[in-house]
Amino acid sequence: MSQRSLRSSAPRLRGSFGPYAAALAVAVAALTATPALAAVPTPPPVSWNGHVDTPTEGPAPTDADEATETTGATEVTEAAENEAEAAAAAAHEYKGRVIARSGLLLRDRPTRSSRVIGTAAYGQIVHIFCKTRGDNVNGNDRWYLLTDGNWAWGSAAYIENIGQAPRWC
């Protein structure tokens, strides 16, 4: 195809991006008309932890096979899986208690000059996602990213850890 026929087949667009948009339109039209691209295999499914799910060996189960399973055994394995997931989630859950008498100001960045987006009352239990360094507040430069409803930053100077210290962001 010549350069001249490419220009004439693409729609004319105004503005500084006209020639680029026209070339893109021609390329898209050429790619969508190619039957070889329609036969591209889909990637394998990926599980929640980033590993590729590999299919189990043997024939796929049928409705008759599923009907023969005992519901008691299925319920036991599901309960065990749920307990394992809950234990894994609890291992990475960090909490703290607000110790600021007048309440804790929650901010959109780990700085004292950032916008206040909420407050946490004295004694309130907060869920902490991670910690980072920020502005110094009463000799403490650590800030916690809190996940209670909104994602907001609170100064670690006014949050007492419950359990282990949170991970770094």
C-alpha positions in Angstrom: 0.0 0.0 0.0 1.4 3.4 -0.9 1.7 6.3 1.4 -0.9 8.2 -0.6 -3.5 5.4 -0.3 -3.0 5.2 3.4 -3.8 8.9 3.7 -6.9 8.8 1.6 -8.4 5.7 3.4 -8.1 7.1 6.9 -10.6 9.7 8.1 -9.4 13.3 8.2 -9.0 14.6 11.8 -8.4 18.2 12.7 -5.7 19.4 15.1 -2.1 18.7 15.7 -2.7 15.0 16.2 -4.5 14.5 12.9 -1.8 12.6 11.0 -1.0 10.4 14.0 -4.6 9.6 14.7 -5.2 8.8 11.0 -2.2 6.4 11.0 -3.5 4.8 14.2 -6.9 4.3 12.7 -5.4 2.6 9.7 -3.3 0.3 11.9 -6.2 -0.6 14.1 -8.3 -1.4 11.0 -5.5 -3.6 9.6 -5.0 -5.4 12.9 -8.7 -6.1 13.5 -9.1 -7.5 10.0 -6.3 -10.0 10.6 -7.8 -13.5 11.4 -4.6 -14.7 13.0 -5.0 -12.4 15.9 -8.4 -13.9 16.7 -6.7 -17.3 17.4 -4.3 -16.0 20.1 -4.7 -18.3 23.1 -5.9 -16.8 26.4 -3.4 -16.8 29.3 -3.9 -19.4 32.1 -5.9 -18.2 35.1 -4.0 -16.7 38.0 -5.0 -17.3 41.6 -5.2 -14.6 44.3 -1.6 -15.2 45.4 -0.1 -14.7 41.9 0.5 -18.3 41.1 -0.8 -19.9 37.9 -3.7 -22.2 38.5 -2.8 -25.5 36.9 -5.7 -27.8 36.0 -5.9 -31.1 37.9 -5.0 -34.2 36.0 -7.8 -36.5 34.8 -11.2 -35.9 33.3 -13.2 -32.9 34.2 -15.9 -33.7 36.9 -19.4 -34.1 35.6 -22.7 -33.3 37.4 -23.0 -36.9 38.3 -19.6 -36.9 40.0 -20.5 -33.8 42.0 -23.7 -35.3 43.1 -21.9 -38.3 44.6 -19.7 -36.1 46.9 -20.7 -36.1 50.5 -21.7 -32.7 51.7 -20.1 -33.3 55.1 -16.6 -33.8 53.7 -17.1 -30.7 51.5 -18.2 -28.6 54.5 -15.2 -29.7 56.5 -12.7 -28.8 53.8 -14.3 -25.5 53.2 -14.3 -24.7 56.9 -10.6 -25.6 57.1 -9.8 -23.4 54.1 -11.7 -20.5 55.7 -9.9 -20.9 59.0 -6.5 -21.0 57.2 -7.4 -17.8 55.3 -8.5 -16.1 58.5 -5.3 -17.0 60.2 -3.2 -15.7 57.3 -5.2 -12.5 57.3 -4.9 -12.1 61.1 -1.1 -12.6 60.9 -0.9 -9.4 58.7 -3.4 -7.4 60.6 -2.0 -4.5 62.7 -4.1 -2.5 65.2 -3.5 0.5 67.4 -5.3 2.6 69.9 -5.7 6.4 69.6 -4.0 8.0 72.7 -4.5 11.7 71.7 -6.9 13.1 74.3 -8.5 15.5 71.9 -8.7 12.9 69.1 -6.4 12.1 66.2 -6.5 14.1 62.9 -6.4 11.9 59.9 -4.6 13.3 56.9 -4.3 12.6 53.2 -0.5 12.5 53.4 2.0 11.8 56.2 2.7 15.5 56.8 1.4 18.0 59.4 0.5 20.4 56.6 -1.6 18.1 54.5 -5.4 18.2 54.3 -7.4 16.8 57.3 -9.9 14.2 55.9 -11.2 12.9 59.2 -10.7 12.3 62.9 -10.4 9.3 65.2 -11.7 9.6 68.8 -9.6 9.0 71.9 -9.4 5.3 72.7 -10.7 4.2 69.3 -9.1 1.0 67.9 -7.8 1.7 64.4 -6.6 -0.8 61.7 -3.1 -0.1 60.4 -2.0 -1.1 57.0 1.7 0.0 57.1 4.1 2.7 58.4 6.3 5.2 56.8 8.5 8.2 57.7 7.0 11.7 57.5 6.9 14.9 59.4 8.2 14.9 62.9 5.4 15.0 65.6 6.6 15.3 69.2 9.9 13.6 68.3 8.3 10.8 66.3 8.6 10.8 62.5 6.5 7.6 61.9 3.1 7.8 60.3 0.6 4.9 60.0 -1.7 4.4 57.0 -5.1 3.6 58.5 -7.7 1.5 56.7 -10.8 2.3 58.8 -13.4 3.3 56.1 -11.0 5.8 54.4 -7.4 5.3 53.7 -5.8 8.1 55.8 -2.5 8.9 57.6 -2.3 9.3 61.3 0.8 10.2 63.3 2.3 7.3 65.2 3.0 9.7 68.1 -0.7 9.4 68.9 -1.3 5.8 68.2 -0.3 3.0 70.6 0.4 -0.4 68.9 -1.7 -3.4 69.9 0.4 -6.4 69.2 3.4 -6.3 66.8 4.5 -3.1 65.1 3.2 -2.7 61.5 5.2 -3.4 58.4 6.9 -0.7 56.4 5.0 0.6 53.3 
